[in-house]
Amino acid sequence: MTNRKIPGSFFSSVAALLPVAPCGTRRESIPGGLSARSLSQTVPQGATGIRTFASRSAFRSTGSSFGLILAAAILSACSGGSGQDTEEQPNTNPGSGGASYSGPAPETEDVQQYKRYIWDNLAAENRCGGCHVENNQSPQFVRGDDINIAYDAGRELVNLSQPAESRLVTKVGGGHNCWLSSADACAEIITNYIEEWARASGSLANTITLTAPVERTVGASKSFPAASGSFGSTVYPLLSTYCAGCHSEDAGTAQQPYFASANVDQAYEAAKARMNLDNPADSRFSVRLGSEFHNCWDDCAENEDEMTAAIQAFADSIPLTEVDPNWVISKALLLTDGIVASSGGRVENNAIALYEFKTGSGTTAFDTSGVNPAIDLTLSGDVEWLGSWGIQLKGGKAQGATATSRKLHETLTATGEYTIEAWVAPANVSQEGPARIVSYSGGNDIRNFTLGQAMYNYTFQNRSDSTDADGMPALITDDMAERAQATLQHVVATYDPIGGRKLYVNGEFTGDADPAAAELLSTWDDTFALVLGSEVSNDNKWEGSVRLLAIHSRALSAEDIATNYEVGVGEKYLLLFKVEEQTNVPQSYVMFTVQQFDNYGYLFSEPTFVSLDGSAAPTGIAIEGMRIGINGREAEVGQAWANLSATIDGSYVPGEGQPLSRLGTIITLDKGPEYDEFFLTFERLGSETYTRVEPVPAVPADPADLEPQPRIGLRRFEQIHAALSRATGISSAHPDIVDTWEKVKRQLPVESDILGFLAAQQMGITQLAVKYCSTLVDSPARGSYFPGFDFGAPIADAFNSPAKRAQVVDPLIKNLLGHEMTWHDSSVSQLAVAPDLAAVETELNDLIDTMENCSGSACNGRTATTVKAVCAAAMGSAMILIH
Amino acid sequence: MKNLLPRLSGTQPKAGCLLLGAYFWAGAAIAAPQDQALQMHSRLTGVIPTESILLDMAEDIANGDPQAAAYTAMQNDAFYNVTLKNLATPWTNRDRDVFAPLNDYTATVIGMVRDDVDFREVLSGNILYTGDVSGLPAYSNSDNDHYEALEAGGHSLKDSLVQRSQSSVTGLPAEATAGVITTRGAAKSFFIAGTNRAMFRFTLVNHLCRDMEQVQDTSRAPDRIRQDVSRSPGGDSRVFQNNCIGCHSGMDPMAQAFAYYDFAYDADNDPEGENGALDYNSTGESDPATGSRVKAKNHINSANFPHGFILPDDRWDNYWREGPNMHLGWSSALPGSGNGAKSLGEELANSRAFAECQVTKVFRQVCLREPENTADRTRIDAIADDFSNSGYKLKQVYADAAVYCAGD
């Protein structure tokens, strides 16, 4: 690890910046690279005269100023220079009402840990120390007279194996005197303290004990009737009136789904998935109008109401139906019946700012790192909370105060290294600027760091001695790699003064090299603010979701980043669907990992067959055609295991089960994570079977008749080329022709539709016709094409008789089949479509007359030119253009 | 008996021809044989016939054999050099550019029509047409010079194309050939970069006349949708559930047939792949990224949805045999699944939609319009029946369509 090498040189240089205190004083410096917390426990005092402490603890004590850190450190007591490890730290609680401990020393290691992780963090008067102290309210777990008694009172409030289940957490999370506006945020902060302790003591449970969930029977619900029924008189009239312009097979721009089909049954089939019988207002049809403003026919809100009312009327006409009795089904579960599959195990020992966005409402995203001062972010503009934990930025931003943001400056300039870690889902891959995902900056052109997106690339600007104030040149991921995708991604930017900038996407180093030399962060500015979703100026907006953001005061190693990527984001549950009845295996379940994926769906993944009876050895059980049911019906979309065909066999491991599939799928959220009731259906489960017969969909209706179209059309580009070649006898591959063809071909008609004819096309045809005629007249072939005509005669003589003129005009007419012909029945006539011969001859003779009108040298070569002109007039006419 | 139809031309008003201007036809309720002959020839070839050919065709029509007249017209080089080339050229590139140069895809379509090869082979056959003209550069797997020289030389494609087995020309194993799908022309356009889904989509567009919007079906199982498809594009899973899944659930299990194909080219110095070549992992070959015959491109962006399907092989399944897309008319004689492009090509080409698509495309080209009413649709149905009942000869479709529209 690169940063592990730093302390010798880099760390000492940082230390050198600090005043060295005489013995008897306590001094803090910030370790570079090493885990601050571990150092605080292991570095012996006295070796250098400088005592190192956890950076997080340091900031808990001092608020925003590094100077205050030192002051606080100096004020605190020294353990006497014995060389013995000490955990007695300065009062590290928030600036106001901080508590300091002066009682008896901890009697055991565990008490010492308790003090470090619980007492130090919670004993301040503005936290728990206002009440839960000696001579006051019980339990007195933050009493200041004797840490050992406080420990006795507080230990049972802490659950090291499941920190989030600790009484301390649940009490505060339940609304008991949180010091912030969000009880969830306080609970999260306390959880983090306990997790740190658990991590340090190795108590954190990494295995999940499966326990039997409550048993629910699949409830009754409204289901769509087989026939369209009253759909035709409730919802369908709206659809057929307002949506048939596209969503019907006979529409001009027909677009699936055809829920506005002329055939009501067909429309009904397509509409089912878009109507919610239990909550009509949540129907896709309504949402599409009201929230997405998709082709409203009038006022979107009113249209939505009208649609919802229609769906409600339809729903009202449907009786509550029981679950199909023929189905082979499991027991039912709510999401909250599941076992929490902890998302613990993240590496965040040095997270100095942490946002998990669990609050779910309000305008503040809390920094739950526990490191003070908290850089709480204020949400402004278009920002939406995600039920799956996160915020969706749609042009708005989340910004911290400059005073609290200074924490980043203080810590990171001291460590000289840092990591920005985020789970993000860019809304698109077209935003650029770069669009600011996370920025610690002062304006559009001045910053300390910025993680951004530029279309398919992630960008990382860091201000250092080797860059300008804008952090340029930026580190940008390789264009060809297209790292940024409009989906949930784990994006990590690290900086350290040896390795410089690095970007990791989805746990993998992108391999892109920092274009600037790695330097110290001494040029950073402490007046900037941390902001998400845009620049502090509101420019360079980034749209997308942020599910988690952590700023670490060290450059995470590739291994740590991979670990955090593997842990994932959001809360996961293990749902155990009981199938004992059908399999006859005691306590047998099909277990899914389930999480709320976003505001609109759940992710079901990795179904596993498992029995909680450790002695069970199931074998030969067939599981086929498994589908996920929600609220009494099978989910319409996303049945990834409909084709499953598995048998429980020798690969079953007692206690762990047998994986049925590694796949995952999205199930559309219906009533919400608290109400949606899930179950499984099977086509075959053990000995029970259900034969599914998929109804034959209606045959698509014939498209509607079109307006009568013209029966004639244009010759297209290459047809004109070939037709001219045929009519003049000149090869289309003649070099002179090819030259002109290449110039004009894109000007010629590409479509045969005569209604699309343009004057420019006629110009192209004329140019090409002139070239063909010119090539013909300049070639030896002219003799046979215009037999008898004297090209050597001067203009005055060449056309001075009708016979001579006919020598030019007649071959042209004939090659265009404009002349009279003798048919198989011996009749003689022109083709019906041929132009009137006399009219054509008149036109061409007029042209010859015009061309004859010359004098002197202007008449030189005029004979051939006239033939070319007459030829081009005939060849460039509608006789070639139209067929 | 000649001239069975009444001669009306003599009595029809004739519009004056305005030189260099538009000229409007005086339509005949029932056109005379020679007028029908002119129209057939012109629509089939793009060029005006010689007087003798016109007379010959008119006589055939008068004798009640308009098909013979159509076949006479199709003797003209322009039917191959213009009409068929224009039909096939837009199929060979993503932009549907009609000006794209002749290539092995186009030439193979033209040759197959000329030789009355069962047109279903276009998606599955071990077949390729090259030019047999002295002085041409030889066929190359890594450029298009052979065909561009053939086109530039103005040679008659009717006379100069020769049928060969694709595997003998390109070296692709015979079982890996799949008609035009495995030509260099198609590979350069649809196997280049990406994930090979383009080959499926464009085959559907060009040979079943359906783009993805027309085959959307969100009710199919999504179990074969790969990892690279985001399940929440931009953080919104509704987009996936309502749109993406509708195409991918059916497309991905079929596009899997192309798992072993790629188009190898130098992306930096030759971004268009002008010197690229089709690349296929034969039995025994292994892609280092996947550890199997599956090309690495099929596993890209795997972190977009780690729980998505990972292609293990080139097994394809047609999920659209059920649900609304069953009405594409899949052949009951085929199993609806298989391995590789060849059997997928057979699956597609044996559908009713394939036959109707070819007929509709020819109808548009020859009648210069869309089918507009029941009469047209019924006729297209009948022509498609003839097409599929008598060896899938596309020339016959041209003849049938030209005869139908000659009376327009």
Interface residues (C-beta under 8 A of the other chain):
Chain A: A254 Q255 Q256 P257 E269 A273 R284 L386 Q392 A425 P426 A427 N428 M480 E482 Q485 A486 T487 L488 Q489 H490 V505 N506 G507 E508 E543 G544 S545 F597 D598 N599 Y600 G601 L603 S605 E606 E636 V637 G638 Q639 A640 W641 A642 N643 L644 R662 L663 G664 T665 I666 T668 E694 V696 P697 V699 P700 D702 P703 D705 L706 E707 P708 Q709 P710 R711 I712 G713 R715 R716 F717 E718 Q719 I720 H721 A722 A723 S725 R726 A727 S731 S732 A733 V738 K745 R746 V750 S752 D753 F757 Q762 T766 K814 N815 L816 L817 G818 M821 W823 H824 D825 S827 S829 Q830 L831 A832 V833 A834 P835 D836 A839 V840 E843 L844 A873 A874 G876 S877 A878 M879 I880 L881 I882 H883
Chain B: K2 N3 R7 L8 S9 G10 Q12 K14 A15 G16 C17 L18 L19 L20 G21 A22 Y23 F24 W25 A26 G27 A28 A31 A32 P33 Q34 D35 L38 Q39 S42 R43 T45 G46 V47 I48 P49 E51 L54 L55 A58 E59 A62 A78 N81 V82 K85 N86 V98 F99 A152 G153 G154 E213 Q214 V215 Q216 D217 T218 S219 A221 P222 D223 S230 R231 S232 P233 G234 G235 D236 S237 R238 F240 Q241 N242 I245 G246 A267 N301 A303 N304 F305 P306 H307 G308 F309 E322 G323 P324 M326 H327 L368 R369 E370 E372 N373 T374 R377 D408
